[in-house]
């Protein structure tokens, strides 16, 4: 394990357990994650250590406890030649909310003002103003945009 990987492991462990949201965000940024303004990162959030630079969390997003965000996946060694490792960016757009225990897989974009319910496994993009639940994650509700307009404007 190289120096960069070792530091990322330390940053990751600290960011998962520090009592201050501001410190959790600082350590994720040091790891390479792009984190916007007024973001909340809950305890024990796991953000890909191998490719943190592929993760972007935009302004005013809320990531709850125990969420896993992966920018890569790889099969077992016997399938590596045939399938290869998958690497793809993950974006969480402005005002999105990811509830406890959700898992975001590589290549997923969670749209603006969308909600990913607890325990959902998201393998496809989440449209803006949608609620996604289940395994695999599916849209279960469209949220009324007119009710969100007041809070989505930056002042």
C-alpha positions in Angstrom: 0.0 0.0 0.0 1.5 3.3 -1.1 1.7 6.5 1.0 -1.4 8.0 -0.7 -3.5 4.9 -0.2 -2.4 4.8 3.5 -3.3 8.4 4.0 -6.7 7.8 2.4 -7.3 4.9 4.7 -6.5 7.1 7.7 -8.7 10.0 6.4 -11.5 7.6 5.7 -11.4 6.1 9.2 -11.4 9.6 10.8 -14.1 10.9 8.6 -16.4 8.0 9.5 -16.2 8.6 13.3 -15.4 12.2 14.0 -18.1 14.0 16.1 -18.1 17.1 13.9 -19.7 17.2 10.4 -17.2 19.9 9.4 -14.3 17.6 10.2 -15.9 14.6 8.5 -16.2 16.8 5.3 -12.6 18.1 5.6 -11.2 14.5 5.7 -13.3 13.4 2.8 -12.0 16.4 0.8 -8.5 15.5 1.7 -9.2 12.0 0.4 -10.2 13.6 -2.9 -14.0 13.6 -2.7 -15.6 16.8 -4.2 -17.9 18.1 -1.5 -20.0 21.3 -1.9 -21.3 23.8 0.6 -23.7 23.0 3.4 -23.4 19.3 3.0 -24.2 16.9 5.9 -22.3 13.6 6.1 -23.6 11.3 8.8 -21.5 8.9 10.9 -20.1 5.7 9.3 -20.5 6.9 5.7 -18.3 4.8 3.5 -17.0 6.6 0.4 -14.9 4.7 -2.1 -11.2 4.8 -0.9 -9.7 3.6 -4.2 -11.3 6.3 -6.4 -12.6 9.1 -4.2 -11.9 11.7 -6.9 -14.8 10.1 -8.9 -17.3 11.1 -6.2 -19.0 14.5 -6.2 -21.5 15.7 -3.6 -23.1 19.0 -4.5 -24.4 21.8 -2.2 -27.0 21.3 0.4 -27.1 17.5 0.1 -27.7 15.2 3.1 -26.0 11.8 3.4 -27.2 9.9 6.4 -25.6 7.3 8.6 -24.2 4.1 7.1 -24.5 5.1 3.5 -22.0 3.4 1.0 -20.9 5.3 -2.1 -18.8 3.3 -4.6 -17.1 4.5 -7.7 -15.7 1.1 -8.7 -16.7 -2.5 -8.6 -14.8 -5.6 -9.5 -15.8 -9.3 -9.9 -14.0 -12.2 -8.3 -10.5 -12.9 -9.7 -11.8 -15.8 -11.9 -14.0 -13.2 -13.8 -11.5 -10.3 -13.9 -10.3 -11.1 -17.5 -13.8 -11.5 -18.9 -15.5 -8.7 -17.0 -12.9 -6.3 -15.8 -13.1 -3.7 -13.1 -15.8 -1.0 -13.5 -15.0 2.6 -12.6 -17.5 5.4 -13.1 -18.2 8.7 -11.4 -21.0 9.1 -8.8 -22.8 12.4 -8.5 -25.2 13.5 -5.8 -26.9 16.7 -7.0 -28.0 19.7 -5.0 -30.5 19.2 -2.2 -30.5 15.4 -2.6 -31.1 13.3 0.5 -29.6 9.8 0.9 -31.3 8.0 3.9 -29.5 5.5 6.2 -28.0 2.4 4.8 -28.5 3.2 1.1 -25.8 2.0 -1.3 -24.9 4.0 -4.5 -23.1 1.9 -7.1 -20.6 3.2 -9.8 -22.0 5.5 -12.5 -25.0 6.7 -10.6 -26.3 10.3 -10.6 -28.8 11.2 -7.9 -30.8 14.1 -9.3 -31.5 17.5 -7.7 -33.9 17.3 -4.8 -34.2 13.5 -5.1 -34.6 11.2 -2.1 -33.0 7.7 -1.8 -34.9 5.8 0.9 -33.2 3.8 3.6 -31.5 0.6 2.5 -32.0 1.2 -1.2 -29.4 -0.2 -3.6 -29.1 2.3 -6.5 -27.7 0.9 -9.7 -29.4 3.4 -12.1 -29.7 7.2 -12.2 -32.3 8.8 -10.0 -34.3 11.5 -11.7 -34.6 14.9 -10.1 -37.5 15.2 -7.5 -38.0 11.5 -7.4 -38.1 9.1 -4.4 -36.3 5.8 -4.9 -36.6 2.7 -2.7 -35.8 -1.0 -2.8 -33.2 -3.4 -4.1 -32.7 -2.7 -6.9 -33.7 0.9 -6.4 -36.9 2.0 -8.3 -38.8 5.2 -8.4 -41.8 5.0 -6.1 -42.9 8.6 -6.1 -42.5 11.9 -8.0 -42.2 14.9 -5.7 -44.1 18.1 -6.4 -41.5 20.6 -7.7 -43.6 23.6 -6.8 -43.3 22.8 -3.1 -39.5 22.7 -3.2 -38.9 25.9 -5.1 -38.6 28.1 -1.9 -35.8 26.0 -0.5 -33.8 25.3 -3.7 -32.9 28.9 -4.4 -29.5 30.0 -2.9 -29.8 33.4 -1.1 
